Amino acid sequence: MKGYVDNIEQQTKRNTDFRRVLYTGAHLQLVLMTLQAGEDIGAEVHDDRDQFFRVEEGSGSVEIDGVKHAVEDDDAIIVPAGARHNVINTGTGPLRFYTVYGPPEHKDGTVHATKADAEANHEADHWDGKTSE
């Protein structure tokens, strides 16, 4: 494979995992995420990376440095490096989105079926420098 080419909307809407790493480059990572009703990714700060999110299904909110923004299908979000942020599912169904950031954060191919899986394996699944290619 050279690069990544696929229908990202379909991939995102089909995803049922909390986190699924689709592609890892040397400087960028593409990740699908699905939050269940009432679930969030957990507040975090990335000092070394900007982050892009695209909502494909559901509704929720994004907090960036204490400011809440309602989000829904087709919304895009950019979180600048150093900003404390969280994505929260405020709807009744799944919130499905993808995110792109660099440098990569997770081992290539990482799949966390649930948020509990992600929290339990956070350190073990930290990016090891290996890419998808």
PyRosetta script that sets phi, psi and omega in degrees:
from pyrosetta import init, pose_from_sequence

init()
pose = pose_from_sequence("MKGYVDNIEQQTKRNTDFRRVLYTGAHLQLVLMTLQAGEDIGAEVHDDRDQFFRVEEGSGSVEIDGVKHAVEDDDAIIVPAGARHNVINTGTGPLRFYTVYGPPEHKDGTVHATKADAEANHEADHWDGKTSE")
pose.set_psi(1, 137.6)
pose.set_omega(1, 171.6)
pose.set_phi(2, -119.5)
pose.set_psi(2, 104.2)
pose.set_omega(2, -178.0)
pose.set_phi(3, 81.5)
pose.set_psi(3, -163.1)
pose.set_omega(3, -178.2)
pose.set_phi(4, -137.5)
pose.set_psi(4, 125.4)
pose.set_omega(4, 177.3)
pose.set_phi(5, -137.3)
pose.set_psi(5, 120.9)
pose.set_omega(5, 178.2)
pose.set_phi(6, -169.0)
pose.set_psi(6, 170.2)
pose.set_omega(6, 176.8)
pose.set_phi(7, -82.4)
pose.set_psi(7, 98.1)
pose.set_omega(7, -173.4)
pose.set_phi(8, -66.7)
pose.set_psi(8, -31.8)
pose.set_omega(8, 177.6)
pose.set_phi(9, -63.9)
pose.set_psi(9, -47.4)
pose.set_omega(9, 178.4)
pose.set_phi(10, -63.3)
pose.set_psi(10, -44.5)
pose.set_omega(10, 179.5)
pose.set_phi(11, -59.0)
pose.set_psi(11, -43.3)
pose.set_omega(11, -178.3)
pose.set_phi(12, -66.5)
pose.set_psi(12, -45.0)
pose.set_omega(12, -178.3)
pose.set_phi(13, -68.1)
pose.set_psi(13, -26.4)
pose.set_omega(13, 178.4)
pose.set_phi(14, -83.2)
pose.set_psi(14, -18.2)
pose.set_omega(14, -175.1)
pose.set_phi(15, -68.9)
pose.set_psi(15, 131.5)
pose.set_omega(15, 175.7)
pose.set_phi(16, -114.6)
pose.set_psi(16, -3.6)
pose.set_omega(16, -177.5)
pose.set_phi(17, -85.7)
pose.set_psi(17, 147.7)
pose.set_omega(17, 174.4)
pose.set_phi(18, -56.0)
pose.set_psi(18, -47.0)
pose.set_omega(18, 179.5)
pose.set_phi(19, -141.5)
pose.set_psi(19, 134.0)
pose.set_omega(19, 176.3)
pose.set_phi(20, -142.4)
pose.set_psi(20, 111.9)
pose.set_omega(20, 178.9)
pose.set_phi(21, -78.3)
pose.set_psi(21, 118.3)
pose.set_omega(21, -179.7)
pose.set_phi(22, -90.4)
pose.set_psi(22, -38.7)
pose.set_omega(22, -175.5)
pose.set_phi(23, -152.4)
pose.set_psi(23, 138.2)
pose.set_omega(23, 177.3)
pose.set_phi(24, -128.2)
pose.set_psi(24, 115.9)
pose.set_omega(24, 172.5)
pose.set_phi(25, -99.2)
pose.set_psi(25, -179.9)
pose.set_omega(25, 179.6)
pose.set_phi(26, -66.9)
pose.set_psi(26, -24.7)
pose.set_omega(26, -175.2)
pose.set_phi(27, -129.6)
pose.set_psi(27, 1.7)
pose.set_omega(27, -172.8)
pose.set_phi(28, -151.5)
pose.set_psi(28, 148.4)
pose.set_omega(28, 178.4)
pose.set_phi(29, -135.7)
pose.set_psi(29, 140.9)
pose.set_omega(29, 178.0)
pose.set_phi(30, -113.2)
pose.set_psi(30, 123.7)
pose.set_omega(30, -173.2)
pose.set_phi(31, -134.3)
pose.set_psi(31, 132.8)
pose.set_omega(31, 171.3)
pose.set_phi(32, -90.4)
pose.set_psi(32, 145.6)
pose.set_omega(32, 175.8)
pose.set_phi(33, -140.5)
pose.set_psi(33, 145.3)
pose.set_omega(33, 173.0)
pose.set_phi(34, -133.1)
pose.set_psi(34, 123.5)
pose.set_omega(34, 176.4)
pose.set_phi(35, -106.5)
pose.set_psi(35, 133.0)
pose.set_omega(35, 175.4)
pose.set_phi(36, -78.1)
pose.set_psi(36, 164.7)
pose.set_omega(36, -179.2)
pose.set_phi(37, -52.1)
pose.set_psi(37, 128.5)
pose.set_omega(37, 179.1)
pose.set_phi(38, 82.4)
pose.set_psi(38, -5.9)
pose.set_omega(38, -177.0)
pose.set_phi(39, -88.4)
pose.set_psi(39, 156.1)
pose.set_omega(39, 175.3)
pose.set_phi(40, -135.2)
pose.set_psi(40, 168.7)
pose.set_omega(40, 177.5)
pose.set_phi(41, -80.5)
pose.set_psi(41, -20.1)
pose.set_omega(41, -175.6)
pose.set_phi(42, 98.9)
pose.set_psi(42, 130.5)
pose.set_omega(42, -179.0)
pose.set_phi(43, -60.0)
pose.set_psi(43, 135.8)
pose.set_omega(43, -178.0)
pose.set_phi(44, -151.3)
pose.set_psi(44, 162.3)
pose.set_omega(44, 175.7)
pose.set_phi(45, -133.4)
pose.set_psi(45, 132.4)
pose.set_omega(45, 174.5)
pose.set_phi(46, -117.8)
pose.set_psi(46, 102.4)
pose.set_omega(46, -178.2)
pose.set_phi(47, -68.6)
pose.set_psi(47, -22.1)
pose.set_omega(47, -172.0)
pose.set_phi(48, -107.1)
pose.set_psi(48, 7.7)
pose.set_omega(48, -176.1)
pose.set_phi(49, -153.3)
pose.set_psi(49, 141.2)
pose.set_omega(49, 166.0)
pose.set_phi(50, -82.0)
pose.set_psi(50, 157.9)
pose.set_omega(50, -178.4)
pose.set_phi(51, -138.2)
pose.set_psi(51, 137.2)
pose.set_omega(51, 178.6)
pose.set_phi(52, -112.2)
pose.set_psi(52, 133.6)
pose.set_omega(52, 174.4)
pose.set_phi(53, -122.9)
pose.set_psi(53, 144.8)
pose.set_omega(53, 173.9)
pose.set_phi(54, -133.3)
pose.set_psi(54, 119.7)
pose.set_omega(54, 179.4)
pose.set_phi(55, -84.5)
pose.set_psi(55, 127.9)
pose.set_omega(55, 179.0)
pose.set_phi(56, -109.1)
pose.set_psi(56, -23.1)
pose.set_omega(56, -177.7)
pose.set_phi(57, -158.7)
pose.set_psi(57, 135.5)
pose.set_omega(57, 176.0)
pose.set_phi(58, 102.2)
pose.set_psi(58, -172.2)
pose.set_omega(58, 179.1)
pose.set_phi(59, -141.3)
pose.set_psi(59, 152.5)
pose.set_omega(59, -178.0)
pose.set_phi(60, -170.9)
pose.set_psi(60, -159.7)
pose.set_omega(60, 175.2)
pose.set_phi(61, -140.4)
pose.set_psi(61, 153.0)
pose.set_omega(61, 175.3)
pose.set_phi(62, -121.9)
pose.set_psi(62, 128.8)
pose.set_omega(62, 175.2)
pose.set_phi(63, -105.5)
pose.set_psi(63, 128.2)
pose.set_omega(63, 177.1)
pose.set_phi(64, -128.0)
pose.set_psi(64, 113.6)
pose.set_omega(64, -177.8)
pose.set_phi(65, 47.7)
pose.set_psi(65, 47.0)
pose.set_omega(65, 174.4)
pose.set_phi(66, 84.1)
pose.set_psi(66, -3.0)
pose.set_omega(66, 179.2)
pose.set_phi(67, -102.3)
pose.set_psi(67, 123.5)
pose.set_omega(67, -179.7)
pose.set_phi(68, -90.8)
pose.set_psi(68, 139.7)
pose.set_omega(68, 176.9)
pose.set_phi(69, -129.9)
pose.set_psi(69, 127.1)
pose.set_omega(69, 173.0)
pose.set_phi(70, -71.6)
pose.set_psi(70, 139.4)
pose.set_omega(70, 178.9)
pose.set_phi(71, -134.2)
pose.set_psi(71, 154.4)
pose.set_omega(71, 178.8)
pose.set_phi(72, -155.1)
pose.set_psi(72, -175.1)
pose.set_omega(72, -179.6)
pose.set_phi(73, -43.1)
pose.set_psi(73, 135.9)
pose.set_omega(73, 174.5)
pose.set_phi(74, 77.0)
pose.set_psi(74, 1.4)
pose.set_omega(74, 178.1)
pose.set_phi(75, -81.4)
pose.set_psi(75, 145.4)
pose.set_omega(75, 175.4)
pose.set_phi(76, -117.0)
pose.set_psi(76, 144.7)
pose.set_omega(76, -178.2)
pose.set_phi(77, -133.8)
pose.set_psi(77, 136.3)
pose.set_omega(77, 171.0)
pose.set_phi(78, -121.4)
pose.set_psi(78, 126.6)
pose.set_omega(78, 177.5)
pose.set_phi(79, -109.0)
pose.set_psi(79, 119.1)
pose.set_omega(79, -179.9)
pose.set_phi(80, -73.0)
pose.set_psi(80, 153.0)
pose.set_omega(80, 176.6)
pose.set_phi(81, -52.7)
pose.set_psi(81, 139.3)
pose.set_omega(81, 177.4)
pose.set_phi(82, 88.3)
pose.set_psi(82, -7.5)
pose.set_omega(82, -179.1)
pose.set_phi(83, -88.3)
pose.set_psi(83, 132.8)
pose.set_omega(83, 173.6)
pose.set_phi(84, -74.4)
pose.set_psi(84, 129.4)
pose.set_omega(84, -175.5)
pose.set_phi(85, -145.3)
pose.set_psi(85, 160.9)
pose.set_omega(85, 177.0)
pose.set_phi(86, -155.1)
pose.set_psi(86, 146.7)
pose.set_omega(86, 173.2)
pose.set_phi(87, -114.8)
pose.set_psi(87, 129.2)
pose.set_omega(87, -175.7)
pose.set_phi(88, -126.3)
pose.set_psi(88, 133.4)
pose.set_omega(88, 174.0)
pose.set_phi(89, -84.7)
pose.set_psi(89, 111.5)
pose.set_omega(89, 179.3)
pose.set_phi(90, -102.2)
pose.set_psi(90, 1.1)
pose.set_omega(90, -178.9)
pose.set_phi(91, -90.5)
pose.set_psi(91, -173.7)
pose.set_omega(91, -179.5)
pose.set_phi(92, -98.7)
pose.set_psi(92, -15.9)
pose.set_omega(92, 177.4)
pose.set_phi(93, -114.0)
pose.set_psi(93, -177.0)
pose.set_omega(93, 179.7)
pose.set_phi(94, -63.1)
pose.set_psi(94, 147.7)
pose.set_omega(94, 171.4)
pose.set_phi(95, -106.7)
pose.set_psi(95, 114.6)
pose.set_omega(95, -176.1)
pose.set_phi(96, -113.7)
pose.set_psi(96, 129.9)
pose.set_omega(96, -178.6)
pose.set_phi(97, -153.3)
pose.set_psi(97, 167.1)
pose.set_omega(97, 171.2)
pose.set_phi(98, -123.9)
pose.set_psi(98, 159.7)
pose.set_omega(98, -179.0)
pose.set_phi(99, -137.6)
pose.set_psi(99, 147.2)
pose.set_omega(99, 178.6)
pose.set_phi(100, -129.9)
pose.set_psi(100, 130.5)
pose.set_omega(100, 179.3)
pose.set_phi(101, -154.4)
pose.set_psi(101, 161.4)
pose.set_omega(101, 177.0)
pose.set_phi(102, -148.1)
pose.set_psi(102, 140.8)
pose.set_omega(102, 3.6)
pose.set_phi(103, -74.6)
pose.set_psi(103, 166.3)
pose.set_omega(103, 178.2)
pose.set_phi(104, -57.4)
pose.set_psi(104, 152.5)
pose.set_omega(104, 179.9)
pose.set_phi(105, -114.5)
pose.set_psi(105, -31.1)
pose.set_omega(105, -174.3)
pose.set_phi(106, -115.6)
pose.set_psi(106, 154.9)
pose.set_omega(106, 174.4)
pose.set_phi(107, -57.2)
pose.set_psi(107, 142.9)
pose.set_omega(107, 177.3)
pose.set_phi(108, -57.8)
pose.set_psi(108, 136.3)
pose.set_omega(108, 178.3)
pose.set_phi(109, 83.4)
pose.set_psi(109, 1.9)
pose.set_omega(109, -179.6)
pose.set_phi(110, -58.8)
pose.set_psi(110, 134.2)
pose.set_omega(110, 173.0)
pose.set_phi(111, -131.7)
pose.set_psi(111, 123.4)
pose.set_omega(111, 172.9)
pose.set_phi(112, -116.8)
pose.set_psi(112, 110.7)
pose.set_omega(112, -177.8)
pose.set_phi(113, -63.9)
pose.set_psi(113, -35.2)
pose.set_omega(113, -177.5)
pose.set_phi(114, -133.1)
pose.set_psi(114, 166.0)
pose.set_omega(114, 175.8)
pose.set_phi(115, -62.9)
pose.set_psi(115, -37.3)
pose.set_omega(115, 178.3)
pose.set_phi(116, -61.3)
pose.set_psi(116, -40.1)
pose.set_omega(116, 175.8)
pose.set_phi(117, -61.1)
pose.set_psi(117, -43.2)
pose.set_omega(117, -179.4)
pose.set_phi(118, -62.7)
pose.set_psi(118, -44.3)
pose.set_omega(118, -179.7)
pose.set_phi(119, -66.8)
pose.set_psi(119, -38.2)
pose.set_omega(119, -178.5)
pose.set_phi(120, -70.3)
pose.set_psi(120, -26.2)
pose.set_omega(120, -175.3)
pose.set_phi(121, -114.3)
pose.set_psi(121, 16.3)
pose.set_omega(121, -174.1)
pose.set_phi(122, -54.3)
pose.set_psi(122, -52.2)
pose.set_omega(122, -177.7)
pose.set_phi(123, -69.6)
pose.set_psi(123, -41.3)
pose.set_omega(123, -177.7)
pose.set_phi(124, -65.8)
pose.set_psi(124, -28.7)
pose.set_omega(124, -176.4)
pose.set_phi(125, -98.7)
pose.set_psi(125, 13.0)
pose.set_omega(125, 178.0)
pose.set_phi(126, -65.7)
pose.set_psi(126, 142.0)
pose.set_omega(126, -174.2)
pose.set_phi(127, -53.4)
pose.set_psi(127, 132.2)
pose.set_omega(127, -177.0)
pose.set_phi(128, -103.8)
pose.set_psi(128, 9.1)
pose.set_omega(128, 179.1)
pose.set_phi(129, 90.8)
pose.set_psi(129, -6.2)
pose.set_omega(129, -179.9)
pose.set_phi(130, -87.8)
pose.set_psi(130, 137.8)
pose.set_omega(130, -179.0)
pose.set_phi(131, -103.9)
pose.set_psi(131, 176.3)
pose.set_omega(131, 178.7)
pose.set_phi(132, -69.7)
pose.set_psi(132, -19.8)
pose.set_omega(132, -175.8)
pose.set_phi(133, -113.6)
pose.dump_pdb("model.pdb")
